[in-house]
Each structure stands twice: as structure tokens, then as C-alpha cells.
């Protein structure tokens, strides 16, 4: 019997981090029904209005300014590279960062956050914030003069934004410290990088010994994950293991378990029987479209015309989630094609939908592609978000377990080729099977439990 409390922290911006945490929570309760597990959306806990502002900011960048999101995604390893800003390059990058920050934190968002944070006591020094953002310590010292409380060029271009970020970071630090102090967990588990960042900072400043476990849910690693107070990293691939080793993380702290996926995805199911159960036409080649909630909009009209003209015996199953724009577009297409189309909102039987399908068209979100690989379902990937999904796409294409549908224009001929070439479909399934980590959520749960006392 295990004793203790486990705190699971995620961000519910996008569904992947939340689903990974839910799969781990379920596996923990299966392994040890007596323990207490608390799953928290940290930003909502910190402040609902701040959570709303962050969510709006995130989706705004994804929908209208995706290049800016890609630019800001990882300020240590990404395109901004604030760790290396100096000289003439510093001027160019400083101006770019200024424009990106003005887009990300527009005046309305800045004013709203400033009002909420006006009474927050500063807990982070500016140099400390710059290092958290990715600047090396020697660069941070050159940029900020603590005696004069002055930010030097080129960061002076975003002086007000940086001070707002420092206050916001201080607020998150205080709320995380309060959460940990009140709940007193024996283990903390993070499936999203920002809560992990602040748990690490609380552990450092408060001299806490509570174990911190980081679960990476993408096939690329954001530099903010690599924190000195993380006790264990659960990673999705040997490539990420190698990256962590090169960054100085000891081998004993790295666990190559894969992205946590419910084991029901790996349970073999009869494809024809599942189609009958779900009300689909059992004899038709089935294309599953996972729309998610982050701006997935692909024009299927051209593909449908191509498949209909080519005489493909095919049906399309669309899971739109909260993506109402996608749902409306698909409902309109249903009136213009003879190809059967089935549309769903939120569903809790994705494993059955995948089992009933011959291939999936989706964005390369870490959780969705892991579920598809566990289901040995060939993938066509479209509409890549710069940053995390760009990394996922690169990894999956390098392993030849998916095909690149670009912005959606190529899905028509790609699906037609796979329909007419079952051998290629089988090759994709075989390669996917080779990348699957069996019982990823269960192995993750057992590692977490190993940090608890037993009686």
C-alpha cells in the first residue's frame, strides 16, 4: 500500500497536456486506488482572468500570427535566441522581439494583466527573469544593472513588457508556493513546461525536497524543461534522451517511456465490427479527421471532388471538438458530395474511432500522434504550428511513420495513393508499431509511485 499525495499540474491550453495528465491520473488510480491524486490546471488556479488572457493570447498568435508564435516559442533554442543577443545582431533581434512582444501583449492585454497584478510583491529579480527566459547568466548581467534598476539596450526596447513579465512571473511563483504549501504533496508531476518552471523555482528558493517529475508530451524539447530541480524526465524518444544527456542531465534521471497514452489504444479491435458499432458503412475505406481546438481548418472540398471523381469507395469521419468553424465547413460539404461524412464534437471513444479507420488526417499534436501510433494508424499531417508541432512533424517524417499533407492541398492525392496502394499503408503501420512504447501511462504511474512511502 502506497501512502502520500500526488499533485499533477497541467495547462489546459490545447488538449494534449490535459489528456496526458488524465491518462497518468487514471493509471495511478489503477495501480494504487488508495492514494490521493489532484489534477490542477495551474493557470486557472492562479487566476481565472489571467488564464483567460493567456489562452486568448495563445490562440490569437496561432490563428493570426503563427510566425510570431514560432519566433517566440523557445527564446533560448529558437529563432529569437535571446541568449546570444549582442552588437548589431542584438539591434536587429531586439527590434524583432519588440514587435513580437507588442503583438503578443497588446495594450488591452497589458492593461488587464497590470490591473490584476498591481499589488503583487516582486519575487524575481530582473536578471533572474532574463535567465528563466533563456539568457545565459553572463548575458543577463550585461543586460540589467540592478543598482540603477536599468535594462540596457536592446532589451530596453521592451522594458515595460519585461517588467510586466517579471511581475507576472512573481505572481505565478507566489501562487505555486501557496499551492504546494497548502496541499503538501509527496510528488509533483508536470505535463506542461510553465508549471514545471515555477515548481523548480519554488523548490530552489524555498529549499524544498519534494520530487518533481517532468513529462514531455512532444517530440522536441523546449529549453525551459531543463531545470536543476527536476528529479526525473519521462521522454518520448531516444532522440530526446540524447539531447538531455548532452545538456548534462544524468542517465539515471531519464526514463524513455513515451508520451503517456491510455493502453486501450493498443488493444486490438476488429475494424469491420467497430465500424458497425459506430454506425459507419462497414465496407468503405475510412478516413478519420481530428480537428482539435487550435485553428485546424483545411479545405476538404477539392479532396472530396477528387475522391468522388476517382470512384473511391470511401467515407470520412470528422471529430471537430470545439472547432465550430471546422464543424460548419464540414456540415456544408455534406450537402455537396455523395461521399458519406460523419461529424462529431467532443468524444470519449477516440480509440474506437481510430480502430475503425484506415488512416488519420490531423495536426501533429504530441498526444494525438502517439494515440495514432499506438493504434497503428497511418497519418497524414497538416497545418503545422511553428514550435512544438514543427518539432513533432520533423520527427515523424524522419521516422517515415507519417506523410506531409502541407496546408491540406496534398491530402487528396495522398489519400488516393494510399487507397490504391495497401502495401504502403501496411508499411506505415509497421513503422508506427516500431515506435510504440507499451503501457506508457502505466510505466509512468509506477515511476511516480516509487517516490512514495509504502506500509
DRENFIKE-882747 format. One record per residue (C-alpha): residue in three letters; chain; x, y, z. Coordinates in steps of 0.2 Angstrom, whole numbers, plus 5000, padded with zeros to 4 digits. Example, Ala and Ser with C-alpha at 12.3 -4.5 7.8 and 13.67 -1.06 7.14 Angstrom:
<rs>
ala A 5062 4978 5039 .
ser A 5068 4995 5036 .
</rs>
This chain:
<rs>
unk A 5000 5000 5000 .
unk A 5007 5017 4995 .
unk A 5005 5032 5006 .
unk A 5005 5050 5001 .
unk A 4998 5064 4989 .
unk A 5002 5067 4971 .
unk A 5000 5084 4963 .
unk A 4998 5083 4944 .
unk A 5000 5100 4935 .
unk A 4995 5104 4918 .
unk A 4990 5119 4907 .
unk A 4973 5116 4898 .
unk A 4978 5127 4883 .
unk A 4976 5114 4870 .
unk A 4971 5097 4874 .
unk A 4987 5087 4874 .
unk A 4994 5092 4891 .
unk A 4977 5089 4899 .
unk A 4975 5072 4891 .
unk A 4992 5066 4896 .
unk A 4989 5071 4914 .
unk A 4972 5062 4914 .
unk A 4979 5046 4907 .
unk A 4993 5047 4921 .
unk A 4979 5050 4934 .
unk A 4969 5035 4928 .
unk A 4985 5024 4928 .
unk A 4989 5030 4946 .
unk A 4972 5026 4952 .
unk A 4973 5009 4944 .
unk A 4990 5005 4952 .
unk A 4986 5012 4969 .
unk A 4967 5016 4972 .
unk A 4970 5022 4990 .
unk A 4982 5037 4986 .
unk A 4976 5055 4983 .
unk A 4979 5062 4966 .
unk A 4975 5080 4962 .
unk A 4975 5086 4944 .
unk A 4976 5105 4943 .
unk A 4975 5117 4928 .
unk A 4988 5129 4936 .
unk A 4984 5145 4926 .
unk A 4966 5143 4931 .
unk A 4971 5140 4949 .
unk A 4982 5155 4949 .
unk A 4969 5167 4942 .
unk A 4954 5164 4930 .
unk A 4956 5180 4922 .
unk A 4975 5178 4919 .
unk A 4971 5160 4912 .
unk A 4959 5168 4900 .
unk A 4971 5181 4895 .
unk A 4985 5168 4892 .
unk A 4973 5157 4882 .
unk A 4967 5171 4871 .
unk A 4985 5177 4868 .
unk A 4990 5159 4863 .
unk A 4975 5156 4851 .
unk A 4977 5174 4844 .
unk A 4995 5170 4839 .
unk A 4991 5153 4832 .
unk A 4977 5159 4822 .
unk A 4983 5176 4816 .
unk A 5001 5177 4819 .
unk A 5008 5160 4819 .
unk A 5026 5166 4813 .
unk A 5027 5176 4829 .
unk A 5022 5161 4840 .
unk A 5036 5151 4831 .
unk A 5048 5166 4834 .
unk A 5044 5167 4852 .
unk A 5042 5148 4856 .
unk A 5059 5145 4863 .
unk A 5069 5160 4867 .
unk A 5085 5150 4871 .
unk A 5085 5137 4857 .
unk A 5073 5145 4845 .
unk A 5073 5159 4832 .
unk A 5074 5173 4845 .
unk A 5089 5167 4853 .
unk A 5089 5180 4867 .
unk A 5104 5171 4875 .
unk A 5115 5177 4861 .
unk A 5109 5194 4858 .
unk A 5123 5207 4856 .
unk A 5130 5220 4845 .
unk A 5122 5223 4828 .
unk A 5113 5207 4828 .
unk A 5106 5212 4845 .
unk A 5099 5228 4837 .
unk A 5090 5218 4824 .
unk A 5084 5204 4835 .
unk A 5079 5217 4848 .
unk A 5068 5226 4836 .
unk A 5060 5209 4831 .
unk A 5057 5204 4849 .
unk A 5049 5222 4852 .
unk A 5037 5219 4838 .
unk A 5033 5201 4843 .
unk A 5030 5206 4861 .
unk A 5019 5221 4856 .
unk A 5009 5208 4845 .
unk A 5008 5195 4859 .
unk A 5005 5208 4873 .
unk A 4994 5221 4865 .
unk A 4989 5236 4875 .
unk A 4972 5229 4881 .
unk A 4980 5213 4887 .
unk A 4994 5223 4896 .
unk A 4982 5234 4904 .
unk A 4971 5219 4910 .
unk A 4986 5210 4917 .
unk A 4993 5226 4925 .
unk A 4977 5229 4934 .
unk A 4976 5211 4941 .
unk A 4995 5211 4946 .
unk A 4996 5229 4954 .
unk A 4998 5223 4972 .
unk A 5010 5209 4968 .
unk A 5026 5209 4978 .
unk A 5041 5206 4966 .
unk A 5049 5189 4970 .
unk A 5060 5188 4954 .
unk A 5075 5199 4950 .
unk A 5076 5205 4933 .
unk A 5092 5196 4930 .
unk A 5084 5180 4936 .
unk A 5069 5183 4924 .
unk A 5081 5185 4910 .
unk A 5089 5169 4914 .
unk A 5072 5160 4916 .
unk A 5069 5166 4898 .
unk A 5085 5159 4891 .
unk A 5098 5172 4893 .
unk A 5115 5165 4900 .
unk A 5120 5172 4917 .
unk A 5134 5182 4910 .
unk A 5122 5190 4896 .
unk A 5109 5194 4909 .
unk A 5122 5203 4920 .
unk A 5127 5213 4905 .
unk A 5109 5217 4900 .
unk A 5102 5223 4918 .
unk A 5110 5235 4930 .
unk A 5102 5230 4947 .
unk A 5109 5245 4956 .
unk A 5101 5258 4944 .
unk A 5087 5246 4940 .
unk A 5090 5249 4922 .
unk A 5088 5237 4907 .
unk A 5101 5240 4894 .
unk A 5100 5240 4875 .
unk A 5092 5231 4866 .
unk A 5081 5224 4880 .
unk A 5077 5242 4884 .
unk A 5066 5242 4868 .
unk A 5054 5230 4878 .
unk A 5057 5237 4895 .
unk A 5039 5239 4900 .
unk A 5035 5221 4894 .
unk A 5049 5214 4903 .
unk A 5044 5222 4919 .
unk A 5026 5215 4917 .
unk A 5033 5198 4914 .
unk A 5043 5199 4930 .
unk A 5028 5204 4939 .
unk A 5018 5190 4931 .
unk A 5032 5178 4935 .
unk A 5032 5184 4953 .
unk A 5013 5181 4954 .
unk A 5014 5163 4947 .
unk A 5029 5160 4959 .
unk A 5018 5165 4974 .
unk A 5003 5155 4969 .
unk A 5014 5140 4966 .
unk A 5022 5142 4983 .
unk A 5004 5144 4991 .
unk A 4998 5128 4981 .
unk A 5012 5117 4987 .
unk A 5012 5123 5005 .
unk A 4993 5121 5006 .
unk A 4992 5104 4998 .
unk A 5009 5097 5004 .
unk A 5011 5084 4990 .
unk A 5024 5070 4991 .
unk A 5027 5071 4972 .
unk A 5024 5084 4959 .
unk A 5021 5079 4941 .
unk A 5020 5092 4927 .
unk A 5014 5089 4909 .
unk A 5017 5107 4903 .
unk A 5033 5117 4904 .
unk A 5027 5133 4913 .
unk A 5021 5125 4929 .
unk A 5037 5114 4929 .
unk A 5047 5131 4928 .
unk A 5038 5138 4943 .
unk A 5039 5122 4954 .
unk A 5058 5122 4950 .
unk A 5059 5140 4956 .
unk A 5049 5137 4972 .
unk A 5060 5122 4976 .
unk A 5075 5132 4973 .
unk A 5070 5147 4984 .
unk A 5061 5138 4997 .
unk A 5074 5124 4999 .
unk A 5060 5111 4996 .
unk A 5065 5092 4993 .
unk A 5048 5087 4985 .
unk A 5052 5076 4970 .
unk A 5047 5084 4953 .
unk A 5044 5074 4938 .
unk A 5043 5081 4920 .
unk A 5033 5073 4907 .
unk A 5037 5078 4890 .
unk A 5022 5077 4878 .
unk A 5031 5082 4862 .
unk A 5045 5075 4851 .
unk A 5055 5091 4853 .
unk A 5061 5098 4870 .
unk A 5059 5116 4875 .
unk A 5074 5123 4884 .
unk A 5063 5128 4899 .
unk A 5061 5109 4904 .
unk A 5079 5108 4908 .
unk A 5079 5114 4926 .
unk A 5091 5109 4940 .
unk A 5077 5104 4952 .
unk A 5068 5091 4941 .
unk A 5071 5074 4948 .
unk A 5065 5063 4933 .
unk A 5061 5066 4915 .
unk A 5049 5055 4906 .
unk A 5053 5057 4887 .
unk A 5045 5051 4871 .
unk A 5060 5045 4861 .
unk A 5079 5041 4861 .
unk A 5082 5057 4852 .
unk A 5076 5067 4867 .
unk A 5086 5056 4879 .
unk A 5102 5060 4869 .
unk A 5098 5079 4870 .
unk A 5095 5078 4888 .
unk A 5112 5069 4891 .
unk A 5121 5082 4880 .
unk A 5113 5095 4891 .
unk A 5120 5087 4907 .
unk A 5105 5078 4913 .
unk A 5111 5061 4921 .
unk A 5106 5045 4913 .
unk A 5098 5039 4929 .
unk A 5085 5054 4928 .
unk A 5079 5050 4911 .
unk A 5065 5037 4908 .
unk A 5061 5033 4890 .
unk A 5043 5028 4892 .
unk A 5035 5038 4878 .
unk A 5021 5050 4879 .
unk A 5008 5043 4891 .
unk A 4993 5035 4882 .
unk A 4979 5025 4888 .
unk A 4983 5007 4885 .
unk A 4965 5005 4877 .
unk A 4973 5012 4861 .
unk A 4985 4997 4860 .
unk A 4971 4984 4862 .
unk A 4967 4975 4845 .
unk A 4949 4978 4839 .
unk A 4940 4971 4824 .
unk A 4939 4985 4811 .
unk A 4923 4980 4802 .
unk A 4915 4976 4819 .
unk A 4920 4993 4826 .
unk A 4913 5002 4810 .
unk A 4896 4993 4813 .
unk A 4896 4998 4831 .
unk A 4899 5016 4827 .
unk A 4886 5017 4813 .
unk A 4898 5018 4799 .
unk A 4897 5009 4782 .
unk A 4907 4993 4786 .
unk A 4913 4991 4768 .
unk A 4921 5008 4765 .
unk A 4939 5014 4767 .
unk A 4938 5026 4782 .
unk A 4947 5042 4784 .
unk A 4947 5050 4801 .
unk A 4950 5069 4803 .
unk A 4954 5075 4820 .
unk A 4951 5094 4821 .
unk A 4956 5098 4838 .
unk A 4953 5116 4845 .
unk A 4968 5126 4839 .
unk A 4963 5133 4822 .
unk A 4963 5117 4812 .
unk A 4954 5122 4796 .
unk A 4958 5113 4779 .
unk A 4948 5114 4763 .
unk A 4942 5097 4760 .
unk A 4931 5102 4745 .
unk A 4945 5099 4732 .
unk A 4949 5082 4740 .
unk A 4931 5076 4741 .
unk A 4929 5080 4722 .
unk A 4945 5071 4718 .
unk A 4939 5055 4728 .
unk A 4922 5056 4721 .
unk A 4928 5058 4703 .
unk A 4941 5044 4706 .
unk A 4927 5032 4711 .
unk A 4935 5029 4728 .
unk A 4923 5019 4740 .
unk A 4927 5030 4755 .
unk A 4919 5038 4770 .
unk A 4925 5052 4781 .
unk A 4924 5054 4800 .
unk A 4927 5071 4807 .
unk A 4930 5075 4826 .
unk A 4929 5093 4827 .
unk A 4930 5095 4846 .
unk A 4926 5113 4850 .
unk A 4931 5119 4832 .
unk A 4915 5126 4827 .
unk A 4922 5133 4811 .
unk A 4928 5116 4805 .
unk A 4911 5108 4810 .
unk A 4901 5121 4800 .
unk A 4913 5119 4785 .
unk A 4910 5100 4785 .
unk A 4892 5101 4788 .
unk A 4891 5112 4772 .
unk A 4901 5100 4762 .
unk A 4890 5085 4767 .
unk A 4876 5093 4755 .
unk A 4888 5094 4741 .
unk A 4896 5077 4740 .
unk A 4890 5059 4739 .
unk A 4904 5053 4750 .
unk A 4897 5049 4767 .
unk A 4903 5061 4781 .
unk A 4901 5058 4799 .
unk A 4904 5073 4811 .
unk A 4907 5073 4830 .
unk A 4911 5086 4843 .
unk A 4919 5080 4859 .
unk A 4921 5061 4860 .
unk A 4927 5050 4873 .
unk A 4930 5035 4862 .
unk A 4944 5041 4851 .
unk A 4952 5023 4852 .
unk A 4936 5016 4844 .
unk A 4936 5029 4830 .
unk A 4955 5026 4827 .
unk A 4952 5007 4827 .
unk A 4938 5009 4814 .
unk A 4949 5020 4802 .
unk A 4961 5016 4788 .
unk A 4971 5032 4791 .
unk A 4970 5049 4800 .
unk A 4972 5067 4794 .
unk A 4977 5078 4809 .
unk A 4989 5091 4815 .
unk A 5005 5084 4823 .
unk A 5000 5086 4841 .
unk A 5010 5075 4853 .
unk A 4996 5066 4861 .
unk A 4986 5063 4845 .
unk A 5000 5056 4835 .
unk A 5005 5045 4850 .
unk A 4987 5038 4851 .
unk A 4988 5035 4832 .
unk A 5004 5026 4833 .
unk A 4998 5015 4847 .
unk A 4983 5011 4836 .
unk A 4995 5008 4821 .
unk A 4985 5021 4811 .
unk A 4994 5029 4796 .
unk A 4995 5048 4797 .
unk A 4994 5062 4785 .
unk A 4999 5078 4794 .
unk A 4993 5096 4790 .
unk A 4993 5114 4796 .
unk A 5009 5113 4807 .
unk A 5010 5126 4822 .
unk A 5028 5133 4822 .
unk A 5037 5127 4838 .
unk A 5031 5111 4846 .
unk A 5021 5104 4831 .
unk A 5035 5109 4819 .
unk A 5047 5098 4830 .
unk A 5034 5084 4830 .
unk A 5032 5084 4811 .
unk A 5051 5084 4809 .
unk A 5052 5069 4820 .
unk A 5038 5059 4812 .
unk A 5043 5062 4794 .
unk A 5061 5057 4799 .
unk A 5054 5040 4805 .
unk A 5043 5038 4790 .
unk A 5028 5035 4800 .
unk A 5018 5049 4793 .
unk A 5015 5059 4776 .
unk A 5016 5078 4774 .
unk A 4999 5085 4769 .
unk A 5006 5103 4769 .
unk A 4992 5115 4771 .
unk A 4980 5102 4766 .
unk A 4981 5104 4747 .
unk A 4990 5087 4745 .
unk A 4978 5077 4755 .
unk A 4968 5072 4740 .
unk A 4981 5064 4730 .
unk A 4990 5057 4746 .
unk A 4974 5048 4752 .
unk A 4970 5042 4734 .
unk A 4988 5034 4733 .
unk A 4986 5026 4750 .
unk A 4969 5019 4745 .
unk A 4976 5011 4729 .
unk A 4992 5005 4737 .
unk A 4988 4995 4753 .
unk A 5006 4989 4754 .
unk A 5011 5007 4758 .
unk A 4998 5008 4771 .
unk A 5005 4992 4779 .
unk A 5022 5000 4779 .
unk A 5016 5015 4788 .
unk A 5008 5004 4801 .
unk A 5023 4993 4803 .
unk A 5034 5008 4806 .
unk A 5022 5016 4819 .
unk A 5021 4999 4828 .
unk A 5040 5000 4830 .
unk A 5039 5017 4839 .
unk A 5026 5012 4851 .
unk A 5031 5011 4870 .
unk A 5020 4998 4878 .
unk A 5010 5004 4893 .
unk A 5017 5021 4893 .
unk A 5005 5028 4906 .
unk A 5006 5013 4917 .
unk A 5025 5013 4917 .
unk A 5024 5032 4921 .
unk A 5012 5029 4936 .
unk A 5024 5016 4943 .
unk A 5039 5028 4942 .
unk A 5029 5041 4951 .
unk A 5023 5029 4965 .
unk A 5041 5024 4968 .
unk A 5044 5040 4976 .
unk A 5030 5037 4989 .
unk A 5031 5028 5005 .
unk A 5024 5010 5007 .
unk A 5016 5002 5023 .
</rs>
